[in-house]
Amino acid sequence: MHSFLLLVLWAALGLTSSNIHQHHIETLMDNALVLRVPDSVGSMVEVPLTCGAAYQPHEVFWKKNGEELTPAVQGNHITVLVKEMKAGNYSCHLTSTGEYLNHTLILVQLDPDNRTVILEEKSPQEGHIHCSALNYNGSFHCNWKKTQQRSHATVLLIKASRYQEEISCVLDADGSGVLCQDVECPYKEEKHPIHLTIYMISHFRLEAYTKSFYLREIVRPEKLPNLHITSGQVFRWDYPDTWEKPQTYFGLHFQVKVLQSGQSCNSDNFILQNNLTEETVFDVNIKSKKYVFCVRAQDKHARGPWSHWSQCIVTKNNVDCHLR
C-alpha cells in the first residue's frame, strides 16, 4: 500500500512537472517577452525576469499589473510561473521608496497561431488585412477590423519589409490601419514581395497577422475624374490626378457599362458593355434617353484591382455626373 501511494505521488509530480515549460520564450521587442504555447488550457511556463544590471546592488520588489505580488517577491533576479493566458506586466521597484525601475511585459501566443479571435477575416482569399495603393510611388495603406468581442484590443507592434530592407509605417489615429512608405520601391521592377506583420494584444494574449504581396497586386486607381458628356451621347473622362506619369508608360484601360435607369454600376443587367478600351472617350450608340453610364479603370499591364465605378445618370432633360 505504501509503495502504491509513492507511485501515485511520483506520477502526479511527474505530470505537474511535464506541464511546466521553460522554453518557447522569445523576445519580441524591448521589455516584451512572448510565451509560445501549444494550448492555453493547462499550460504553465516558468519565466526568468531581471530588474537590470544597474539595479543589482539595490533591494527591489515586484508588482504585476500595478499590484504587489502576493506573497511578496524580492530580488533582482526572479522566476514567475505563468499559468494558461494569465500573463501580465511585471515591474520592479525600489524597496525603500517604491520608485519604478524597470518592467517586462509577458504575452502569451498560441503556437501554431491559427486560432485567431482579435481581427475579423475579410475573406478566405484576402485574410484579415486589406492593403491598397493609389500608384507605384511606394506608399500603401492597410486596414483591418477588430471583432466585436475584442474591440478593446490594441496594436503592439508593426513590422514591414521587402527583402532585407525595412519599410517605415505609421499607425492610423484610430488604430484600424497603417500607412507605409517603401522608399526603395518607386518605379523599380518588383523582384521581392512586401511582408507585413501586425501584432495585436488583448488581455495579454498576442496574435500576429501577416500578409505578403507585391505592390502591383494592390494598386487600385482612384475614381476617374471629370466624367462628362459632350455632343450627342459621347462621354469623356480623365486619368486620376494621383496616377503615374507619363501615361504612355503607366497606361490604364477602361471598362464601360450602360445600364437601365435606376440600376447600380455593379449590376449585370446592362444594356451595353464594352470589353476594354484605352481611350478616354466613349460614344453610347443606343436609342434610349434614360440610362446609367458607368466607367472604371485598371492598370493595363499589371491588371490589379479595378477602380471604383464613376457614373453619369442620364434622363431625357438632364445628365448628372457628380462623384458618388
MONORGI-V476230 format. One record per pair of residues at least 6 apart in sequence whose ideal C-beta (glycine too) atoms are under 6 Angstrom apart, sorted by sequence separation. I is the first residue (numbers start at 0). GAP is how many residues later the second one is. If there is no record, write none. Layout:
i={I/I}
gap={GAP/GAP}
This chain:
i={27/36/160/228/229/243/262/61/92/120/132/145/159/170/199/311/312/24/25/121/238/258/297/50/91/118/130/159/168/169/198/311/24/34/91/226/295/296/61/130/157/168/196/197/225/258/295/23/90/225/60/128/129/166/167/196/223/224/256/257/295/88/89/257/128/166/195/293/294/88/127/154/256/194/293/221/255/86/164/192/193/220/291/292/55/86/154/157/159/192/221/86/192/291/220/18/64/84/252/253/290/19/20/21/63/64/189/18/50/118/119/252/289/19/63/255/257/49/119/288/62/48/162/260/262/264/61/161/260/47/59/60/117/161/45/46/142/257/258/60/142/160/45/46/117/257/58/141/159/43/44/256/140/158/43/255/139/157/42/48/50/253/254/138/156/137/155/236/253/39/137/264/39/155/235/251/54/264/137/152/234/252/137/251/136/152/233/250/50/51/50/232/149/48/234/223/30/30/31/32/33/34/35/37/223/30/33/35/220/128/218/127/117/128/132/226/117/222/132/218/219/222/131/132/215/220/223/130/216/219/222/131/133/215/117/118/228/115/227/226/112/106/107/108/106/134/133/134/135/134/87/86/84/28/33}
gap={6/6/6/6/6/6/6/7/7/7/7/7/7/7/7/7/7/8/8/8/8/8/8/9/9/9/9/9/9/9/9/9/10/10/10/10/10/10/11/11/11/11/11/11/11/11/11/12/12/12/13/13/13/13/13/13/13/13/13/13/13/14/14/14/15/15/15/15/15/16/16/16/16/17/17/18/18/19/19/19/19/19/19/19/20/20/20/20/20/20/20/21/21/21/22/23/23/23/23/23/23/24/24/24/24/24/24/25/25/25/25/25/25/26/26/26/26/27/27/27/28/29/29/29/29/29/30/30/30/31/32/32/32/32/33/33/33/33/33/34/34/34/35/35/35/35/36/36/36/37/37/37/38/38/39/39/40/40/41/41/41/41/41/42/42/43/43/43/43/44/44/44/45/45/45/45/46/46/47/47/47/47/48/48/49/49/49/49/50/50/51/51/52/55/58/71/72/73/73/73/73/73/73/73/73/74/75/75/76/80/80/81/82/82/82/83/84/84/85/85/85/85/86/86/86/86/86/87/87/87/87/88/88/88/89/90/90/91/93/94/95/97/97/97/99/107/108/108/108/109/116/117/120/128/172}
